[in-house]
Amino acid sequence: MSDHVKLFIPGPVEVRKSILDAQAAWMIGHRGKPFETLYARIQVGLREIFFTKSRVLVSTSSGTGLWEGAARNCVSDDPAGGVLATVCGDFSERWADVFERNGKATTWLTVPHGHAVTPALVREALQARAAAGTVPFEAIALVHNETSTGVTNPLAEIVAVVRELSPETLILVDAVSSLGGVKIDFDGLGLDVLLTSSQKAFGLPPGLSFAAVSDRALAKAATIKNRGYYFDFIELDKFGQKNNTPSTPAISLLNALDRQLADIAIEGVENRFARHAQLAAITREWAQRNFALFAEDGFASDTVTCISNTRGIDIGKLNAYLATQGYHISDGYGTLKGKTFRIAHMADTTADEMRALLAAIDRFLAQ
Ligand SMILES: Cc1ncc(COP(=O)(O)O)c(C=O)c1O
């Protein structure tokens, strides 16, 4: 058994010891050359994973901070404009709430838990908007991988619909629980904001978040007066161009990121994506054999599997047993607590580790 409880929850995830150790390096000042060198190296690695040649903003916050940043920088306060917020679970609902709490006109497009946001529904919403004769949505917000339901939305197909019907609408994508484990081609898809957190498929401790931001999104931000301060994309980009950050960054976490990016380059991003697909296949096969998948057919996530608790097992008892074996998984989220449970298969997990966890659950089920 391992010397600690290994996390198979969808964030924070298990972080390798070498990454944890990288945080213990001596401090450097963030206004000096060594920091610039570190930041520049990190940019190279991040751009590979985001599939972009342009900037990836680095924020000392969890992903929620960049949710707020996207809301404030990419949508004006004009009540006639606003955002089309697609909602397919608790996290996408929270992002919609973030837009509302920042005073942005928010149109909700909601599908039931377990279902994906479809291109057809987005088409309908955009057509209804056009038929109403109002200005187009300033932005559409989509959570790529809904962590509460284990659903991955068909991003490329939705992007195609938005580009066809509403080309001026910015496309804002939350890939908090998928980026780094699943390929999302920022430049190829022509996205405007693609954001993620450190504590999921990147396999880092919590505390950092990253966002690729298009020139178009920055141009939009320049037209918005009240962008806030800490998550002002223009300011973050201005400093980023000088390999720096507007305020004091979490230097220890950046050291961990630097180390992890080097390891990801050794593994190779395509291999990393293939490993995530393999882990997902192992987990889904087990889930279908013992329970059922919560996600509708064809949309199950490659980073987290949400399992319908068809046998009515006590998830608390399961986790208590797993703790004795050195593992921890997640109960269902919000209203799905008890009805579902979730197993994360992201970051640096290997197929052997995945099988060992599932074997431990099998032992609990056999009791
Ligand atoms: C899909 C999704 N978006 C956003 C968030 C919020 O991110 P953070 O906890 O890093 O603020 C989460 C957290 O689990 C998430 O799963």
The ligand as an ORCA input file, in Angstrom:
! r2SCAN-3c Opt
* xyz 0 1
  C     -15.613     22.147    -14.963
  C     -15.173     22.993    -13.825
  N     -15.115     24.310    -13.998
  C     -14.699     25.136    -13.011
  C     -14.340     24.636    -11.783
  C     -13.866     25.567    -10.737
  O     -12.484     25.507    -10.750
  P     -11.598     25.839     -9.462
  O     -12.053     24.907     -8.384
  O     -10.210     25.597     -9.949
  O     -11.871     27.261     -9.127
  C     -14.368     23.262    -11.564
  C     -13.950     22.704    -10.274
  O     -14.019     21.521    -10.024
  C     -14.785     22.420    -12.615
  O     -14.806     21.095    -12.464
*
